[in-house]
Amino acid sequence: MNYCDKIHYNIYTTGVAAFSEMVDALLAQLPQDEQILRLAFFGMPSDNEQYVSRRIILREKIRKYYGNHEPVLSYVSQPPLNAGLILEVHSYKTGEGDHVTFRHYGGFPYVVLENADGRFLFAGGFHGDVINFGIQQQSAEVFHMIGEVMRREGFPVNSIIRQWNYIEQITRFDGPDQHYQMFNNARADFYGKTDWNNGYPAATGIGANLGGILVDLDAAVFARPECYATPIDNKLQVAAHAYSDQVLEAAQQKKATPKFERAKSMTFDGRRIVYISGTAAIRGEESLVGVGLGRQLHITMENIDQLIGNAKLKMLRVYLKEKSFYEEARELLEGYRLDIPISYMWADVCRDELLIEIEGIAIE
């Protein structure tokens, strides 16, 4: 068995109940015979005060539940559309030669996996100290923390394979400065400290209704030539990091492009895992406008098909701009007969005209 067989991705859901009860119901479903690497909760707090208090509840429960083996923990303020609370779990079935270490930095748990193939970092839940500070300041704080963890553990910044970026009110402007563009500028500043000769990470930049800035990431440093990462382009789309000024907003008179690849794969002796970035109905660099949800979903799935080749989808996250789109989106995706875990969240997409965004993971 290699990495592609040992890494598992799953989605757990629970009905609407008191927050603590929903958390307990989700934790009770987790596998007991695997190392839990990442827990990402998706819920709907009423305001940022409740968001912070629920984040504290989660931390306390996870610490009590896992003791010295705390996985990465994130709480994303995105209202679930198919559950009261959603939990996405990344876990690993350890074998001979696998060494998993659980560590902390500044109160944030992270995990390092080491084996003959390389070293793998699972980190996240990174957020600024003060949720009411501006997006620019929060973004800079978060990237500083990421840099410190990676430096401590010996992972170059360009070893990031997959990054998830959650941005409160992503398309909103503070004066002349758009939230997403402020985040992109901060990411470009952080990434600019190194070269990316093997492509940027796969990434999602998606809206959250509350919660400020929140970032999760996976990184890898490979130990054998048969194990490596590959950036993946979509011939139907312009690479996001090559967008023209025409499709970018401004923040502090800067227009840094979104620094990510359409997908990125990790190969292990011919097997590979493909991380599909947040994908939408964009052809070239332009959105498909005025075509409706069904057409946008179809084009999005065509884009994903271009990225994964012969790999098989293992999990999808679906972000919908309007709650009312849920039933139609679910029925349309059921028509693809995927038979995989799918979560549905109500979230702002990075362009106003986009109605849906989908990300996922595939394995070949």
C-alpha positions as CSV (number, residue, x, y, z in Angstrom):
1,M,0.0,0.0,0.0
2,N,1.3,3.5,-0.8
3,Y,0.2,7.0,0.2
4,C,-2.8,6.9,-2.3
5,D,-4.2,3.9,-0.5
6,K,-3.5,5.1,3.0
7,I,-4.9,8.6,2.8
8,H,-8.7,8.8,3.2
9,Y,-11.2,11.7,2.8
10,N,-14.7,11.6,4.2
11,I,-17.6,13.8,5.0
12,Y,-19.9,13.4,8.0
13,T,-23.2,15.2,8.6
14,T,-25.6,15.5,11.5
15,G,-29.1,17.0,11.8
16,V,-29.9,20.3,13.4
17,A,-29.4,20.4,17.2
18,A,-27.6,22.4,19.9
19,F,-24.0,23.1,18.7
20,S,-22.3,20.9,21.3
21,E,-24.7,18.0,20.6
22,M,-24.0,18.3,16.8
23,V,-20.2,18.2,17.5
24,D,-20.5,15.2,19.7
25,A,-22.6,13.4,17.1
26,L,-20.0,14.0,14.4
27,L,-17.0,13.0,16.5
28,A,-18.8,9.7,17.4
29,Q,-18.8,8.8,13.7
30,L,-15.0,9.0,13.2
31,P,-12.9,6.0,12.4
32,Q,-11.0,4.6,15.4
33,D,-8.3,2.7,13.5
34,E,-6.8,5.6,11.6
35,Q,-4.8,8.7,12.5
36,I,-7.0,11.7,12.1
37,L,-5.0,14.4,10.4
38,R,-7.6,17.2,9.7
39,L,-11.0,18.1,11.0
40,A,-12.8,20.8,9.1
41,F,-16.2,21.8,10.5
42,F,-18.7,23.8,8.4
43,G,-21.5,25.6,10.4
44,M,-23.6,28.7,10.7
45,P,-22.9,30.9,13.7
46,S,-25.2,33.9,14.1
47,D,-22.4,36.5,14.4
48,N,-18.7,36.8,14.9
49,E,-19.0,36.7,18.7
50,Q,-20.8,33.3,18.4
51,Y,-18.3,32.2,15.8
52,V,-15.4,32.8,18.2
53,S,-17.2,31.1,21.1
54,R,-18.0,28.1,19.0
55,R,-14.5,27.9,17.8
56,I,-13.4,27.8,21.5
57,I,-15.9,25.0,22.2
58,L,-14.5,23.0,19.3
59,R,-10.9,23.4,20.5
60,E,-11.8,22.3,24.0
61,K,-13.8,19.2,22.8
62,I,-11.0,18.2,20.4
63,R,-8.3,18.6,23.0
64,K,-10.4,16.4,25.4
65,Y,-11.1,13.9,22.7
66,Y,-7.6,13.5,21.3
67,G,-5.3,14.5,24.1
68,N,-1.7,14.7,22.7
69,H,-2.9,13.6,19.2
70,E,-4.8,16.7,18.2
71,P,-5.5,16.9,14.5
72,V,-5.6,20.2,12.5
73,L,-8.8,21.9,13.4
74,S,-10.8,24.4,11.3
75,Y,-14.2,26.0,11.9
76,V,-15.6,27.5,8.7
77,S,-18.5,29.9,8.8
78,Q,-20.4,28.6,5.8
79,P,-24.0,27.5,6.3
80,P,-24.4,23.8,5.4
81,L,-27.2,23.1,3.0
82,N,-27.5,19.3,3.5
83,A,-27.0,19.2,7.3
84,G,-27.0,21.1,10.6
85,L,-23.2,20.8,10.8
86,I,-20.7,19.2,8.4
87,L,-17.4,17.6,9.2
88,E,-14.8,16.9,6.6
89,V,-12.1,14.4,7.8
90,H,-8.7,13.7,6.4
91,S,-7.3,10.5,7.9
92,Y,-4.4,8.1,7.4
93,K,-4.0,4.4,7.8
94,T,-0.5,4.1,9.2
95,G,1.7,1.1,8.3
96,E,5.3,0.1,8.8
97,G,7.6,3.0,8.3
98,D,5.0,5.7,8.8
99,H,5.7,8.1,11.7
100,V,3.1,10.6,12.6
101,T,3.9,13.5,15.0
102,F,1.4,15.9,16.5
103,R,2.6,19.4,17.3
104,H,1.5,22.9,18.1
105,Y,2.4,26.4,17.2
106,G,0.8,29.4,18.9
107,G,-2.2,27.2,19.9
108,F,-2.7,25.8,16.4
109,P,-2.3,22.0,16.2
110,Y,-0.6,20.6,13.1
111,V,0.6,17.2,12.0
112,V,3.8,15.9,10.4
113,L,3.9,12.5,8.6
114,E,7.3,11.0,7.7
115,N,7.9,7.8,5.7
116,A,10.2,6.5,2.9
117,D,8.3,8.7,0.3
118,G,9.0,12.0,2.1
119,R,7.7,14.4,4.8
120,F,4.1,15.7,4.7
121,L,2.7,18.7,6.6
122,F,-0.9,19.1,7.5
123,A,-1.6,22.5,9.0
124,G,-4.3,25.0,9.3
125,G,-7.0,26.7,11.3
126,F,-4.8,29.7,11.0
127,H,-6.6,33.0,11.8
128,G,-5.6,36.4,13.0
129,D,-5.7,37.4,16.7
130,V,-8.5,39.9,16.4
131,I,-11.4,39.0,14.1
132,N,-12.5,42.6,13.6
133,F,-9.1,43.8,12.3
134,G,-9.1,44.5,8.5
135,I,-8.7,41.7,6.0
136,Q,-5.3,43.0,4.9
137,Q,-3.9,42.8,8.5
138,Q,-5.5,39.4,9.2
139,S,-4.1,38.0,5.9
140,A,-0.6,39.2,6.8
141,E,-0.8,37.7,10.3
142,V,-2.0,34.4,8.9
143,F,0.8,34.1,6.3
144,H,3.4,35.1,9.0
145,M,2.2,32.1,11.1
146,I,2.3,29.8,8.2
147,G,5.8,30.9,7.4
148,E,6.9,30.2,11.0
149,V,5.4,26.7,11.1
150,M,7.0,25.8,7.8
151,R,10.4,27.2,8.8
152,R,10.3,25.3,12.1
153,E,9.5,22.0,10.3
154,G,11.9,22.4,7.4
155,F,9.2,22.8,4.7
156,P,10.0,25.4,2.0
157,V,7.1,27.7,1.2
158,N,7.0,26.3,-2.3
159,S,6.4,22.8,-0.9
160,I,2.7,23.8,-0.3
161,I,0.6,21.4,-2.4
162,R,-2.9,22.4,-1.5
163,Q,-4.3,25.5,0.2
164,W,-7.8,26.4,1.4
165,N,-8.5,30.1,1.9
166,Y,-11.7,31.3,3.5
167,I,-12.4,35.0,3.3
168,E,-15.2,36.8,5.1
169,Q,-17.5,38.6,2.7
170,I,-15.1,37.8,-0.2
171,T,-16.5,40.2,-2.8
172,R,-17.1,43.1,-0.3
173,F,-15.2,46.3,-0.5
174,D,-13.7,48.3,2.4
175,G,-13.7,51.7,0.8
176,P,-11.9,51.1,-2.6
177,D,-10.3,47.8,-1.5
178,Q,-11.9,44.4,-2.2
179,H,-11.5,41.7,0.4
180,Y,-10.4,39.0,-2.0
181,Q,-7.9,41.3,-3.7
182,M,-6.5,42.3,-0.3
183,F,-6.0,38.6,0.5
184,N,-4.4,38.0,-3.0
185,N,-2.0,40.8,-2.4
186,A,-0.9,39.4,1.0
187,R,-0.6,35.9,-0.5
188,A,1.5,37.3,-3.4
189,D,3.8,39.1,-0.9
190,F,4.3,35.8,1.0
191,Y,4.8,33.7,-2.0
192,G,7.1,36.3,-3.5
193,K,9.9,35.3,-1.1
194,T,10.6,32.1,-3.0
195,D,10.5,30.7,-6.5
196,W,7.7,28.5,-7.8
197,N,9.5,26.6,-10.6
198,N,7.2,23.6,-10.1
199,G,3.9,25.6,-10.1
200,Y,1.9,27.2,-7.3
201,P,-0.4,25.1,-5.0
202,A,-3.8,24.0,-5.9
203,A,-6.1,26.3,-3.9
204,T,-9.6,27.5,-3.1
205,G,-10.4,31.1,-2.4
206,I,-14.0,31.1,-1.2
207,G,-16.3,33.3,0.8
208,A,-17.4,32.8,4.4
209,N,-20.2,34.8,5.9
210,L,-18.3,35.4,9.1
211,G,-14.9,34.5,10.6
212,G,-12.4,36.9,9.1
213,I,-9.5,35.1,7.3
214,L,-8.9,31.3,7.8
215,V,-6.3,29.3,5.9
216,D,-5.5,25.5,5.8
217,L,-2.7,23.8,3.9
218,D,-0.9,20.6,3.0
219,A,2.8,20.6,2.1
220,A,5.2,17.8,0.9
221,V,8.9,17.3,0.6
222,F,9.6,14.2,-1.4
223,A,12.5,11.7,-0.6
224,R,12.5,9.6,-3.8
225,P,12.5,10.5,-7.5
226,E,9.4,8.2,-8.0
227,C,7.5,10.6,-5.7
228,Y,6.8,14.1,-6.9
229,A,4.3,16.9,-7.4
230,T,3.0,18.2,-10.8
231,P,1.0,21.4,-11.5
232,I,-2.0,20.8,-13.8
233,D,-3.3,23.3,-16.3
234,N,-6.7,23.3,-17.9
235,K,-6.4,24.0,-21.7
236,L,-9.9,25.5,-21.5
237,Q,-8.9,28.2,-19.0
238,V,-6.3,30.8,-18.5
239,A,-4.2,30.0,-15.4
240,A,-5.4,32.1,-12.5
241,H,-1.9,33.4,-11.8
242,A,-1.8,34.7,-15.4
243,Y,-5.1,36.7,-15.3
244,S,-5.1,40.1,-16.9
245,D,-6.0,43.3,-15.0
246,Q,-9.4,43.3,-16.7
247,V,-10.7,40.5,-14.4
248,L,-9.1,41.7,-11.2
249,E,-10.3,44.2,-8.6
250,A,-8.0,46.5,-6.8
251,A,-6.7,46.9,-3.2
252,Q,-4.2,49.6,-2.2
253,Q,-3.7,50.3,-5.9
254,K,-2.4,46.7,-6.3
255,K,-3.8,43.9,-8.4
256,A,-1.8,40.8,-7.6
257,T,-3.2,37.7,-9.5
258,P,-4.5,34.7,-7.5
259,K,-1.5,32.6,-7.1
260,F,-2.7,29.0,-7.6
261,E,-2.9,26.2,-10.2
262,R,-6.1,24.8,-11.5
263,A,-5.0,21.5,-9.9
264,K,-1.9,19.8,-8.5
265,S,-1.1,16.2,-8.2
266,M,1.2,14.1,-6.0
267,T,2.6,10.9,-7.7
268,F,3.8,7.9,-5.8
269,D,5.3,5.1,-8.0
270,G,2.8,5.7,-10.7
271,R,-0.3,6.2,-8.5
272,R,-1.4,9.8,-8.0
273,I,-3.7,11.9,-6.0
274,V,-5.1,15.1,-7.6
275,Y,-6.1,18.1,-5.6
276,I,-8.7,20.0,-7.6
277,S,-8.7,23.8,-6.9
278,G,-12.0,25.7,-6.5
279,T,-13.4,25.4,-10.0
280,A,-16.2,27.4,-11.6
281,A,-17.8,28.2,-15.0
282,I,-14.8,30.2,-16.4
283,R,-13.5,29.7,-20.0
284,G,-10.4,31.5,-20.8
285,E,-10.5,34.1,-18.0
286,E,-14.1,35.1,-18.5
287,S,-17.1,33.9,-16.5
288,L,-20.1,32.4,-18.3
289,V,-22.7,35.0,-17.5
290,G,-26.5,34.7,-17.7
291,V,-26.6,31.0,-18.5
292,G,-28.2,29.8,-15.2
293,L,-27.1,27.3,-12.5
294,G,-27.5,24.2,-14.6
295,R,-25.2,25.4,-17.4
296,Q,-22.6,26.7,-14.9
297,L,-22.6,23.4,-13.1
298,H,-22.1,21.5,-16.3
299,I,-19.2,23.7,-17.5
300,T,-17.6,23.4,-14.0
301,M,-17.8,19.6,-14.1
302,E,-16.3,19.7,-17.7
303,N,-13.4,21.8,-16.3
304,I,-12.9,19.3,-13.5
305,D,-12.9,16.4,-16.0
306,Q,-10.1,18.2,-17.9
307,L,-8.0,18.3,-14.7
308,I,-8.3,14.8,-13.4
309,G,-7.8,12.7,-16.5
310,N,-8.2,9.0,-15.6
311,A,-8.3,9.7,-11.9
312,K,-11.5,8.9,-10.0
313,L,-13.2,11.5,-7.9
314,K,-13.2,10.6,-4.2
315,M,-14.9,13.7,-2.7
316,L,-16.5,17.0,-3.7
317,R,-17.3,20.3,-2.0
318,V,-20.0,22.4,-3.6
319,Y,-20.3,26.1,-2.8
320,L,-23.6,27.7,-3.9
321,K,-24.2,31.5,-4.1
322,E,-27.9,31.1,-3.1
323,K,-29.5,28.6,-0.7
324,S,-32.3,28.1,-3.2
325,F,-29.9,26.5,-5.6
326,Y,-29.4,23.4,-3.4
327,E,-32.1,21.0,-4.7
328,E,-31.3,21.7,-8.3
329,A,-27.5,21.3,-7.8
330,R,-28.0,18.1,-5.8
331,E,-30.3,16.6,-8.5
332,L,-27.9,17.6,-11.3
333,L,-24.9,16.1,-9.5
334,E,-26.8,12.9,-8.8
335,G,-27.2,12.6,-12.5
336,Y,-23.4,12.1,-12.7
337,R,-23.7,8.9,-10.6
338,L,-20.5,9.7,-8.7
339,D,-21.3,7.7,-5.5
340,I,-18.9,9.8,-3.4
341,P,-19.3,12.0,-0.4
342,I,-20.4,15.5,-1.4
343,S,-20.9,18.5,0.9
344,Y,-23.0,21.5,0.0
345,M,-22.4,25.0,1.5
346,W,-23.9,28.4,1.0
347,A,-21.0,30.7,0.2
348,D,-20.0,33.7,-1.8
349,V,-17.9,32.8,-4.8
350,C,-15.0,35.2,-5.8
351,R,-16.9,36.7,-8.7
352,D,-20.4,38.1,-8.3
353,E,-21.6,36.5,-11.6
354,L,-20.6,32.9,-10.6
355,L,-23.4,30.9,-9.0
356,I,-21.4,27.8,-8.1
357,E,-17.9,26.6,-7.3
358,I,-16.7,23.0,-6.9
359,E,-13.5,21.6,-5.5
360,G,-12.5,18.0,-4.9
361,I,-10.0,15.2,-4.6
362,A,-9.4,12.4,-7.1
363,I,-7.1,9.4,-7.0
364,E,-5.7,7.3,-9.8
